[in-house]
Amino acid sequence: MLNCCLLRGLRSGDRREESATTYRRFDDGKRSVDFVLAYNGETQLEEHRRKCEIFEANLQREGLQLEHNKVQRVHFIKIHAPAEVLYRYAEILKIKVPLKPIPGQDQIFAESAHEFKTCFSRMCKSLFSSVQLNTALFPEREPRIHLEFSRNYLELYDTEHPNFLDASTRYSIINFILQRQRFVEGEETADNLGIEKLVQDGVYTCAYTLHDKDDRDRLLKEWANISKWKNLQPLDQIKDYFGAKVALYFAWLGFYTQMLIPISVFGVLCFLYGFITWNSDPISRDICDDNGTIMCPQCDRSCDYWRLNETCTSSKFNYLIDNNMTVVFAFSMAIWAVVYLEFWKRYSAGLVHRWGLTGFTHHVEHPRPQYLARISRTKRLAGKAYEQDQAGKRTILDPDVPFWSFKFLPNFTSYSIMVLFICISVIAIAGIIIYRMAQRASHSILGSENSMTFKVMILPMTAGIIDLIVISLLDMVYSSLAVKLTNYEYCRTQTEYDESLTIKNYVFQFVNYYSSLFYIAFLKGKFVGYPAKYNRVLGFRQEECNPGGCLMELCMQLVIIMAGKQAVNAIVEMLIPYLMRTFKELSYRHGWYKSHQDQRLVPYNQFTEDYNLLPAENNSLYVEYLEMVVQFGFITLFSLAFPLAPLLALLNNVIEVRLDAIKMLRFLRRPVGMRARDIGVWHSIMTVVTRIAVASSAMIIAFSTNLIPKIVYAASMGDPELNNYLNFTLAVFNTKDFQVQPLLGGSQHVNETVCRYTEFRNSPEDPHPYKRPMIYWKILTGRLAFIVIYQNIITMLQGILRWAVPDVSGRLLKRIKRENFLLREHIIEYEKQHAMKLVQTELNGQQKSEGELRQRNNETVIRSRDEATSFV
């Protein structure tokens, strides 16, 4: 009854004045709520209640302050970390915090600012003033020198600076404490500690940090807003709110998006070049003007002969992407990829230094509680996992885990299953290829009036859509399986866990998303054979390229998969979280899970509102990184088939930045802040993709475009205008030599004696009919020579760029060295003054002691004299 009345009051609005000061604070209105634990207070088991009591008692023993809220069905435990707790663990975790201004730092900062404030930079800032941040809401922060926290130097730190133990740092400290507290008395093992284990066992329903209403509203208005798409991101405030790891993701995504602008503009220019020179292409002109060339059937019995000019439209579209600018664009993409990666490292080094994370390494990370629990359950390692002192207290150790004895089998199993799924993905792609082969034959039976348009345009599009569906399904299945496989491994730290999960997933996604594109680029139409002897797969003839080449189909497949993947991800990332949050809110608000209205959960403060949000997982950024890195692979590996691919990526990413921000602020609970100095293994993955892209581009240009055949033809035939080039690429076939005679029925081509097909082979009248002529071997030699020359030139230029652009700029290195020198001198001076104070204190104490001793001696002499006088 009390709860019912209270809830009516909450719903009627009587709570507003009362909760204004306790919206995200303790009931005293002073202490902030830094963390919240939630559990079902009515159906709690006795065993769970006992675990909660032990766990909470251990938290209080660590110095955390707890307060219970049992107003509604879901009970909450508010946690506050006092300054002394934060100081103690900040020293343990080696967290760097800003210092007060020290002598000499203004000179360093002024010189650095002067170097950046050049005439060009001032001009750029005024030119792009519309994209700058609102300095009233996001003021520029004064630079500071950072030092690892130590309670011995508490007087040196700038406790008023926003970066001094900011909210994300406080939450990470509390989370560190929660992960390492026991909830079982007596036999304490690594399997009986940590909030994650309690949530997993259902003791608590969740544990989360709270959003800050003012900061969130400001970020939602100025950052997580589609209308602010052109504005810069407030990275310092994002770092304070979400931690360095999340801030680095948004910094990387913003930098990647900005770097897409120049290559997108160049791609548009290359595409426009194709439009401008549309009518100058001799191949498409000859195809469209041709009226007499009859092409051989594209299947064995049910297909008819067809006229070459039926591919007029597709040959013109093919010229848009296969022209003189194709090589130039591929060369530019290869250079752009290296420039982007190298400049990102320089840019991120500046951010990391500004946030006080220079020198941070993952070696300071503590082992994952799940890793310690796994060791404690392993019989051969359990004896090494603990040490018992004389008092009988057991201490958890971090023993070395041999690779071959323990790690090899889980790793081998995990990667074997990954290979199995890669094989499944390849089989699925092979099935789609066979479907395409079958459809080419079966559709011709229907006798469509525009069957060539179907084969050239519609069939590749439908196959691409089916491919996208299969890819998405395999992606969802393997993504969930990869997490379970990684849990099976011995990953000591969270970084090792994330990297192992990332590598397994990306290798699978690489095959899953790119295999169909690699097939079109490198295999389709390359091993077809000729009409007298076709190469077959399961009885079906292999697919042939159009007379203009396979690049047009590669373009369509790339657009469908790339654009479709971005659309699917947008739906999954935004629509599903929105629906889940709405359903959860309505369920708790209207009591759909209970029969009594008393059981509704009414949100009336920050922790009850955030309870309805979706949980933020430790690896939540993995999906975001994977989406963008797969996109990076699309534009570096295959964008020469579609120069507008970088533009599509740019338009997607401009919206993606804001959608990710909206999702994290509106739909997800606030994640626990984590330190990071880079984007981790993702940079190495993109470096590998960049190197693969060089070989991929060289092979696509050599085997899927007409560049090399045109050059060889012009040099061999003395026809630089390529007037007879189309006829040069078409071989002649005598219809009586068919391996399987077509069933033409009432076709108008019943009496055809000769047909043409796209190949370099001798004519039927040649002494060696249908064999490879010398010109074929010249073209093959030219293609192989082009691959070698192109790859070596690009690799050499990329190596020069990597050498010429250091990971950290010389200006920043010089600044770091000067700051470290000032820091050492400042600490030496502080220690010297501190030592002098101690000496002075000791001297004063010694002098005071000598004075007191002298006074006592005088008093003793006087007292003895008086006693002697009395005795006399």
N, C-alpha and C positions, 0 to 999 in steps of 0.2 A: 504493500500500500504506500509506503514511504517512497519507494522507487517510482511508483506510478505518478504520485503527486509531483515529485521532482521532475520527471520527464515532461509532464504537462507544463510545468513552469519553464522548462528549457524551451519547449516548442512555442510557448506564448511570448517569449522574448523578455521575461523578467530577469533573465540571467545576465543581461548585457553589461550592466554596471559592475556586477559582482565579478564577472570573468574578464573584465578589461585588463586588470593587472595580473591575472593568472592565466592568460590565454596560452602562453607557452612558458609559464613559470610555476614554481612551487606555490603552495597556498599562502606563504608569507609575502608573495609578490616581489621578492628580491632575488632569490636564487633561480637561475635559468634551468630549463629542462634540456639536458644535453643528449639524453638517450631515453628510449622508452621500451619496456617489455610489456607484452600483452598476453593474457591467458583467459580462458573461459572460467569465470569464477563459480558458476553454478554446478557444472558437471566435472569439476576437477577431482581426479582420483586421489586417494590417500597417499599412494606412492609418489605421485607427481607433486602433491603438496609438500611432502617431506623433502624432496629434491629441491623444490623452490626455496624452502626455508634455509637449507644448507648453502645453496648457491648465493642467496641474498646476504646471508651472514658473512660469507667469504668476501662478497663485494664491499660490505661495510668495513670489514677488517682491512681491506686495502685502502680505505679512506673515502670511498664514494658515499654520497649521501642519497638515501632512498626515501620516497614518499609514495604511499599507495592511494589509488583512486578506485573506489569500489561502488561508484554511483550506479553503473549500468551492468548489463549481463557480462560484457567484456570488461575485465578488471585490468588496470594499467599500473605499472610501477615506473614512476618518474625517477630518473637518475641525474644527479648533478656531481660534477667533478670539481672539488675545491682547487685553489691555486697550488697548494702544496703537493697534491696528487699529480697535477699536470707537470709541475716542475720535476718531480721525482722521475716520472716516466719519460719526459722529454730528454732528460739526461741519459736514461737507459737506451732510448731509441736513437740517440745522437741526432736530434732534430736541430737544424740551424735556424736561428732567429736573428732579427736585425739588431744592430748595436746603436747606441746613442752616437751622435756625431763625434768623430774623433779628429784630432788635429791632422790636417793634411788631406782629408778626404774631399773637401770642397774643391781643391785644385785638380784632383783627378776627375771629379765629376764635371767640372767646368770645361776642362780640356776635351773630355769625351763629347760633351754637348756641343762644343764649338766645332768639332770635327764633323758632327752630323748636320749642323745648321749651315750647310753650304748654300750658295746662291741657288743651285739647282733644287736642293731639297725644299727650300723656302718657296720656290716657284711651284713645285709639285704640290706642296701642302695647300697653297692658296688655290691652285687649279682644282684640286679634289677636296675642297672644303666641305662639300655637301655630303661626303661619305665619312667625315670625321665624327668621333664620339661627342656626345653632349658633355662638356666638361663640368657643367653644373651638377649633373647626376653622377658622372664618373670622372672625378678630378684626377689629374696626373699626380702620381705619387713621387715623393722625394726619394731619390736612390739612397740605399743604405748598404753598409758592409755587414755581412752575415757571419755568425760564429756559432759553432755547436753549443747547445745550451749546457751550462754547468752552474749549479747552485753557488759555486764559489765566486762566480763572476756576475751575480745577480744585479749588482749596481751598474754594470756596463750596458745592460740591454735596454732597448727602447720599448718599454712596456705599452706605450701609447700608440705605437706604429700598428697599422692594420694587419701587417704580416706577423706580428708577435702572437704566436699560439692562436691563430685564427680559428674560426669555427670548424673548418675541415680537419685541422690538426687536432683540435680537442676531441672531435668525434673519433678520429683514428686511434687516439690514445685510449679512450674508453673502450672502443671495440677490441683493442689489444688486451685490455684487462679482462673483458668478458670472455674472450676466447681461451683464457688460461685459468679460469676458476673452476674448482671441483664442485661436484654436486652429490658426492657419495662419501660417507664417512667410513673409516676403517681401511679396507683394501683399496687404496687410491691408485688408479692406473690412468694411462693416457687416454683410455677409452671412456673415462668418466669425468671429462672436463669439457668446458667450452659451451658457449651459447648455441652454436650451430647444432651440436648433438642434442641439446634440449629441445630446440625447435623441431629437429628431425624426428624426435621421439614423441612430439606432441605435448611436452610439458608446458612450453610456451607456444602460442600461436605465431608470434613473430617478434622480432627485435629490430628497431629502426631508429634513425635519427629524424629530427623534425625540420621541416622547411621553415624558413624565416619569412613571415608575411611581407614585411617591408622590402627586404632584398629581393624576394621572388617577384613581387609586383613590379619593382623597378626593372628587373631582368626581362619579365614578360612584356613590358611596354617597350623597352628599348633594344632588346636582343631577340627574344623568342617571339618575333612578330614578322609575318610575311611582308608587311609594308616596309620593313626596315632592311630589305634584302640587299641593298647596295651599301649599307653602313658597315664600318669596321666592327669587330667584336670586342667587347670589354674583357679581354683575357685575364687581367689582374683580378677583376671581380669574379669571373668564372672560377679562377683558381681558388679564391677565398671560399667560394660557395660549395664547389664540388671537389676540390683537391687538384693536385698537379696532374694526375693521370688523366682525368677527364678534360682538364684545360688543354693539355697537350694534344688530345684528339681533336678538339675544336680548332686549335691553332693550326694543326696539320691540315685539316679539311679546308680551312679558310685559305691557307697558303697554296694548297693544291688547286683550289678553285681559281685563285688569282693567276696562277701559272698557266692555267688552261686558256686564258684570254688571248695571249699572242698566237698560240698554235691554232686556236679556233679561228681567229681572223685569217691566218694564212691558209687554213683549210677551206674557208669560204672563198678566198681568192682563187685557189686551185680549182674549186668547183665552178666558179664563174668563168674561168679560163675555158673549161669544157663547153659551157654554153656559148661563149663568144666564138669559139672555133668549131662550133657544132657542124657546120656545113663543109668544113675543110678536111674532114676525115675521109680518106679514100676508101677504107673498108666499108663503112656504113653507106657511103654514096654508091659504091658498086653493088652492094647488096640490094639497096632500094631500087636502083635503076635496072637490075637484072630481071629478065623475063623468061629466059630459056634454060637456066640451070636447074636440073632436077636432082634432088638429093635422095640418097638411099633411105629405105624405111628404117625407123628407129626401134623396131621390134621384129621378131622373126616372121610370124604368119599373119597377124591381124592388122599390121600397120601398112599404110599406103605410102607411095612415094610423095614427096612434098617439094614445093618450090622454095628456092633459097630466099626469095624476096619476102616470104612470110615472116622472116625474122628481122624485117627492116626496123621496127620500133625498138626491139630489144638491142639491136646492134647500135642504134643511136644512143640509147641510155648507157650502153656499155662504154661508149667513148667518153662519157662524162667522167668516168673513173679510170679509164685506161688511155691516157694521153701522154703528152710529153712532160707534164708536170708530176706524173706519178712518182718517178724516181726522186725528183726534187722534194716532194712532200715526205716520202719515206726517209730520205736523208735528214730532213729537218726534224722529223719525229724522233729519230735516233739520238740526235744531238740534244733536242729539247728534254728527253727523258733523263739524261745524265745531268744536264744543267739544273733541272728541277730537284733531283735528289741531292746534289751537292749543295745547292743554295738552301735547301731545307735544313741540312745539318748545321750550316752557319747560322740560320735564323733561329733554330731551336736552341743552339748554344747560348745565344743572347737571352732568350726567355728563361732558360733554366738558371742562368747566373742571376738574373733579376729576381727570381723567386728563391734564391738562396739554396739551390740544389746542385751547384757545381761541386763535383767530387763525390756526389752520392753514388754509391754502388749497391747492387743487390746482395752483396756479401753481408751487409748488415741486417738483412732480413732474417727474421726468426723462422724456425721450421713451422710448417702448417700443423695444426692440431691433428688433422686427419692422417698426416704422415707419421706423427709420433704414435697415434693409436694403431696404425698399421704395423709399425715395428713392434709394439707391445704385444700384439696378437700373433707375431711370428715366433715360433718356439726357439729357433736358433738365435734370434736377436733379442728375445725378451730378457735374457740375463745381462745383456750389455745396455739395456735401455734404462736401468735404474741403478742407483747407488744408495746404500743405506748407511747412515752415520751411526755413531755410538749411542745416540739417543733414540735410535729406531726410526728416524724420519727418512722417508724415501725421496730421493731427488731424481727427476726425469733427466736423462742424458740424451745426447744427440749422437749416437754411434755411427760409425762409417758402415755403409751398406755396400758390400762388394757387388760389382756389376754382374759378373758371370754367374754368381751363385744365386742372386735374388732378382736383379733388375732385368736380366736378359730375357727370361721367359715372359714376363708381362709385356715388355716392349715388343718382343717378337710376335706375341699373340695379337697385340694391338695393331701393329703395322701389317700383319698378315690379313687381318679382317679388313683393313683399309684397302689392301691390294684386291681382296675378294670383291669389295664394292666397286673398285675401279673396273674390274672385269665385268661386273654386272652393268655398269654404265656403258662400257664399250659394246657389250652385247645389245643393249637397248638402242644405241646409235646404229649398230649394224642392222637391227630389225627395221629401223626407220629407213635406212638406205634400201633394204630389200623391198619395203613398202613402195618406195618411189619407183624402183625398177618395175614392180608389178603393175603399178598404176599407169605407167607409160604405155604398157601393152593393153591393159583392160579398158582404159578410157577410149582408145582408138576403136574398139569394137562398137562403142555407142555411136560412132560416126558424127561427132560434134562438128559443127560448121567452122568453129574457130579452135580446132584441137591444138594447133601450134601455139596459140596464145596460152591455152591451158598448160601445155608442157613447159613453156618458157617462163610464165609468170605465176599462174595459179598453183600449179603443183609444188614448186619450191616454197610458196607462202604457206600452204597447208602443212607441208612437211615441217617447216620451221615452227609452226604453232604447236604441232604434236611434239616436236623436239623440246620446246619450251616447257610443256606440261610434264613430260617425262623427267626433264632436268630438275624441275621444281619438286616433284615427288621424291626423287632420289636424294635431293638436298635435304629435305625435311627429315627423312628417315635416318640418313647418315649423321646429321648434326646432333640428333639426340643420342645416337649410338656412340658417337665419338666422346661425349662427356663421360659415359659409363666406362669406356675403354681407358680413358685418361685417369679416372678414379682408381682403376686397377693397377696403375703404375706406381712406382716409388718416386713421386715428385716432391722434393724436400720443401721448396718454397713456393709461394704463390706465383712468382715469376716463372719458375721452371714449369709449373702446372700450365700456366697460360701459353707458354711457348710450345709445349708438347701438344696441347690441344689445337693451337693455331696451325702448326706444321701439318698434322694429320688432316685437318679439315681442308687446308688450302690445297694440298696435293690432290685430294679427291675432287675438290671444286675445279681445279685446273683441268683435269681430265673431263669432268662432267660438263663444264660449260664450253670448253674450247675444242673438244674432239670432233664435233660435227663441222666446225669451221675449218679445222685442220684437214678433215676429209675432203671438203670442197676445194681447199686451196692446193693440196698436194697430191691427192689420189684420184679424184673424180676426172674421168676422161683421159687419164694418162696411160691406162693399160687396157683399153677397150678391145684392141685387135683390129681386124678389118673384116668386111662382109663375108669373105670366103672362110674366115677362121676367127670368130669372135671368142674372146675370153668370157667365161660364164661363172656366175656364183649361184649355186643351188638351181641351175638350169636357166637362170635369167641372165640376159645380156647386161653388161655393166653400163652405167649411165654415161652418156656422151655430153661434152660441152657444146654449146652453140657455136656456130661459125665464128662469132666474135670472141669466144673464150668463156671461162667459168667465173670471171671476176664479178660479173653482174649478179650471179646467183650468190656468191660469197657476200656481196653487199647486202642483198635482201635478207639473207640468213643472219648477218651481223645486226642489222637494224631490228629485226624481229626479236632476237634473243636479248639484245642489249636494252632496247626500249621496253620489251615485255618484262624483263627482270626488274627494271627500275619501277615499273608500274606495280608489279606484284609486291615488291618490297615496301612501297609507299602504303599499300593497302594493309599489309601485315603489320607495319610499324605504327600506323596511326589509327586505322579503323578498329582493329581487334583490341588494342589497349583501351580505346575509348568505350567500346561496347562492354568490355569486361569491367571497367571501372563503374560504368553506369549501372550495370546489372548488380554489382556488389553493393553500390550505394542504395539502390532501391530495395535490395533484399534486406539489408540491415535497417533501413529507414522504415519499411512497412512490415517488417517481421515475417517475411515469407518463409523463413526457416522455423518459425515457432507459431504455436497456436494462440499465444497470449500477446496482446499488444504491449504488455509491460516489457517484453523481451526485445523490443526494438533498440537499435543502437543509434542514438541521436547525436550527430556531430555538433559539439558546442565549444570546442577549443581546438588547438592545433593538433594535439596527438590523436583525438578522435576523428578529425578530418583526414589526417594522413593514414589512419588505419585502413581506410577504404581504398587507398592507392595500391598500385601493383608493386610488388617487391623489386628492389634493385639488386640484381645478382652481381657477384664479383667479376664475372666474365661478360657483363652486359655490353661492354664496348667491343667485344669480339665480333658480334654480328655487324656492327657499324663499320669496323675496319675491313671485314671481309667483303662487304658490299662494294666499298670504294676501291679496294685493291683488285678485285675481279674486274671492275670497270676500268682501272688503269691497264689491266692486261688486254682488255678489248681494244683500247685505243692505241696501245703500243704494238700489239701483235698483228692487228688486222685493219687498222684505220686507213691504210693506203687503198683498201678496197672501198672505202667510204670516207672521203675527206671531211664530211660534216660530223663524223663521230665525236671529235673533241667538242664541237658546239653542242651536241646533244648532252654530253657529259657535263659541260659548263652549265647549261640551263637546269639540268637535274640537280647539280650540286648547290647552286644558288638557293634552291628551295630546300634541299636536303639539310643544309646547316640549320635553317630555321625550324624545320620539322623535328629534327633531333632535339633541338633546344626545347621546343614546345612539349615533346614527349617526356623529357626528363623533368621539366618543371611542373607539368599539369597531371601527367598520368602515372609517374613513378614516384616512389618514396625517395627521399634524399639519400644518395649513396654515401657510404663511408669514404672519406677522402684517403687517397693513397699517393705516396710519393713516387715520382718517376723522373728520369732524366732524359728519356727519349721515347719513341713509339715502339721500342722493343724489336722483336723479330720481324715485324712488318717491313721495316726498312731493308733488311737483308733479302726478304722475299721480292720486293720491288726491284732490287739490284739484279737479282737472278733473272727476273722477267725481262728486264731491260736488255740483258745479254742474249736471252733467247730470242727477243724481238728482232735483233740484228740479223740472226740466221733466218728467222721466219720471213722477214721482209725481203732478204736477198733471194730466197727460194720462191716466194710468191711472184716477185718481179721476173725472175728467170723463167719459171715454168707456167705461170698463170696469166701473164700479159704477153702482148705481141712485140715487146721492145726488142728482144734478141732476134727473133725471126725477121723483123723489119730491117734491122741493121745488117744481118747476113744477106738478106735478099738485095738490099740496095748496093752492098759491096760486090756481090757476086754477079748480079744481073745488070748492073749499070743503070738502074732505074731509081734515082733518088726521089722521084715524085710518087713512087709506089703505085703507078697506074695499073699494073697487072698483078699486084700483090695478092689480091683475093684468089685469083685463079691459081697462083703459086701455092697457096695453102690447101687447095682442094685436090685430092687424088681422084683418079678415074677408076671405075669398076664396071666390069662386064656382067650384066645381070644373069647370064647363063652360069656364072661361077658361084652363085649363091649356095651357101652350105645348106640352108633351109629356104626353099622357094616360098615367097609370100603368097597368101591367098587374097588376090585382088578383087575377085568378083566382078562387079560392074564398074570398076575404076576406069578413069580416062587414061591411066598410065599402063594399061595392060600390055601394050606393044613396046614399052621402053626397053632399049637394049643396053643403054649406058646410064649410070647414075654417079653422083659425086659424093665424097665423104671427106671429113676434115682429118687429114693425115698427110704425112710426107712419105709416099710410097711410089714405086714404079708403076707405070701403066700396064694394062694387060698385054700390049704388043711388045713390051720390053723382053729381051732374052731372059731376064730374071723377074718375071711378073710378081707384083705386089711385095717385092723385097725393099729394104731400106736403101734409098739413093744416097749418094755422097753428101748431098746438101743437108740431109738429116743429121749426119755425123758432124758436119760443120756447125750446125745450129746447136747440137748437144754440147759440143766443145765450147762454143761461145757462152752457153748457159752456165756450164761449170766454171769457166774462167771468170764470168761475171760474179758468181757467188763468192769465189775466193778473193777477187779484187775488192768487191764491195765490202765484204765482211772484214777484211784486214784494214781497209782505209777507215771504216767506221770505228772499229775496235781501237785503232791507233789514236784517232781523234778523241774518243771517249777517255782513253787512258791519259792523254794530255790534259783534258779538262779536269779529271779527278786529281791529277798532280797539281794543276795550276790553282785549283780552288780548295784550300785547306778546310778541314772540318770546322775549325774555330778561326775566326778572323784574327789577323795580327794585332789589330787594335784592341780586341777583347782580351787576347793573351797578355798583351802589355798591361792592360788595366788590372787583370787578375793578379799578375806578379806584383804590381805596385800596391794593390790592396792587401795582399798577403804580407808584404813587407811592413806596411803601416800597422796591420793587425798584430804582428809579432812584436813590434816596438811598443805598441800601446799596451799589450799584455805584460811585457817586461817591465814597463814603467809602472803599471798598476801593481804588479807583484812587489816591485821595489818599494813603492809607497806603503803597501800593506805590511811589508816586512819591517819598515822603519816605524810604523805605528805600533807594531807588536813589541819591537825593541824599546820604544819610548814608554809603552805601557808597563813593560817589565821593569825598566829603570825607575819609573815613578813608583811602582809597587815596592821595589827594593829599597828606595830611599824612604818610603813611608814606613817600611818594616824596620829599617835601622833607627829611624826617629822614635818609633814606638818602643823598640828595645832599649834605647838610651834612656827614654823617659821611665821605663819600668825599673832600670838599674838605679836611677836617682831616687826613685820612690823607695826602693829596697834599702838603700844606704840610710836614708832619713828614718825609715821605720826601725832599722837596727840601732841607730843612735838613740832613738827615743826609748826603745826597749832597754838598752843598756843604762840609760839615765834613770829609768823607772826602777830597774833592779838595784842600782846603787842607792 
